[in-house]
Amino acid sequence: MRIVTLGEYRNLMHAFTSGHIGVAEFEAGYQRLRQDDSSTRPEEITRILDEVSRALGQPDLAARVTIALRTLDALRHGA
């Protein structure tokens, strides 16, 4: 276990939503990050990351990851 930064999650989500990596690579990378992550996060962030976890394997994965990424960006920028 290690401390996984939100930036690592964001970078992976961005790579997926921008088409740089495919579904299989995203899902494997995301599962690896979640398994490795020993960070304690605010409830709102945990809820967003959990939502992406629930979206894995679903046909609307890209849409749900896009929403999660936008939400994380809004939180980061204080919107």
C-alpha atoms as one frame of an Amber mdcrd trajectory, in Angstrom:
protein
   0.000   0.000   0.000   1.080   3.546  -0.649  -0.331   7.036  -0.737  -1.850
   7.528  -4.183  -2.304  11.170  -5.115  -5.478  12.564  -6.612  -3.269  13.676
  -9.489  -2.597  10.032 -10.349  -6.328   9.360 -10.531  -6.920  12.533 -12.543
  -4.101  11.740 -14.987  -5.477   8.249 -15.588  -9.030   9.555 -16.042  -7.813
  12.250 -18.411  -5.814   9.754 -20.476  -8.948   7.619 -20.810 -11.447  10.380
 -21.556  -9.110  11.959 -24.115  -8.639   8.641 -25.920  -4.972   8.094 -25.087
  -5.734   4.755 -23.430  -8.525   2.260 -23.941 -11.095   0.768 -21.604  -9.033
  -2.278 -20.593  -5.954  -0.217 -19.763  -8.023   2.308 -17.809  -9.848  -0.353
 -15.817  -6.636  -2.210 -14.966  -4.863   1.011 -13.994  -7.781   2.260 -11.928
  -8.143  -1.018 -10.048  -4.399  -1.015  -9.365  -4.544   2.534  -7.983  -7.503
   1.712  -5.728  -5.808  -1.434  -4.412  -2.552   0.427  -3.736  -4.216   3.496
  -2.202  -3.795   3.862   1.559  -4.817   7.531   1.614  -7.521   8.885   3.868
  -9.672  11.238   1.833 -12.618  13.539   2.479 -15.976  11.796   2.071 -16.825
  13.726  -1.104 -13.613  12.582  -2.834 -14.116   8.994  -1.675 -17.656   9.049
  -3.060 -16.389  10.206  -6.474 -13.694   7.515  -6.585 -16.203   4.869  -5.489
 -18.558   5.937  -8.264 -15.831   5.340 -10.833 -15.149   1.934  -9.274 -18.832
   1.041  -9.672 -18.722   2.186 -13.309 -15.973  -0.277 -14.255 -17.315  -2.788
 -16.757 -20.415  -0.691 -17.458 -21.355   0.576 -20.935 -21.488   4.199 -19.705
 -17.983   4.091 -18.201 -16.608   6.953 -20.309 -19.510   9.250 -19.421 -19.228
   8.482 -15.720 -15.457   8.988 -15.715 -15.930  12.311 -17.518 -18.384  13.445
 -14.833 -16.013  12.309 -12.068 -13.088  14.148 -13.660 -15.115  17.355 -14.046
 -16.267  17.109 -10.437 -12.702  16.617  -9.176 -11.575  19.581 -11.292 -14.364
  21.754  -9.879 -13.407  20.815  -6.323  -9.763  21.498  -7.051 -10.563  24.944
  -8.400 -13.021  25.792  -5.660 -16.109  25.886  -7.852
